Amino acid sequence: MKSNILILLCVYGGVLSASCQQPAAMPSSYVAGNASVAYVDRWLPLGNPAAIGRAKDISLGIIYENRYITKELSTKSINLSIPTAYINTGVSLSHFGYSEYNEMIVAATAGRKFGQKLLLGVDIVYYMVSVADTHKRRGTLTAQVGTQIDLSDNLSVALRLLNPVMSKISSEDTDKHLPTILSVGAMYRIRDEVIWLVEIDKETQSPIRWATGFEYALVKELVVRLGAYGYRDFRPTLGAGLRFDRWQFDISSDYNTVLGFSLLGGVGYKL
């Protein structure tokens, strides 16, 4: 069983690199098509840090992602955002893996809105890796910066840069490079109930990854999401969200033709 999991981890690592995605300990998002860089309705932990500048309430969130219906490839995260009069702040903790191999991220986020159109944000990220054979945990410090610009009431553009300092973990038993990824995207509000999201990601050593999706609010309490992303493959995504006063519930799924389904669920509460 362990050998099968390790093989799957290697396969998953290849998919992760080929599709230009971020480290496994950074959870995916429930946003349609996973095109979240320009998403403005909510701050997503370890997503675009500029989005936290829009926060108006203290919020607590939990996300659980199960990749390919395999518990050993699950990511668990918890996050807290706190708005203030001068700057909005947040903290996130995320864990991926199992006893033989796991990754952990601890991040502090700060963001602010400048005027009516510009938002800037930054994550300070500590990334750790643990492999059972070495009985050691190695880590490195990196950062993530982002911006969102509201060009009009209906159109926003965004940019995010992960690991601009090109940090890596290097020791006698571990040699792991963190990806440096530039993400650009846009969100267009077609009408009050419908938004369209697009995103392009470029990792320094990988080809471009694309993502797009639509979010449709059927009623005030219910939204449905449909999208897709990929590089050499095509991965459809489907999801939904419920809003009840201070509570928020989200679920999403995507499909890989080789490895199967991945599921993500999230719960948020405004204090």
Summary of the structure (lengths in Angstrom):
residues: 271
radius of gyration: 17.8
end to end distance: 42.7
largest distance: 56.0
contacts: 941
relative contact order: 0.19
helix: 12%
strand: 58%
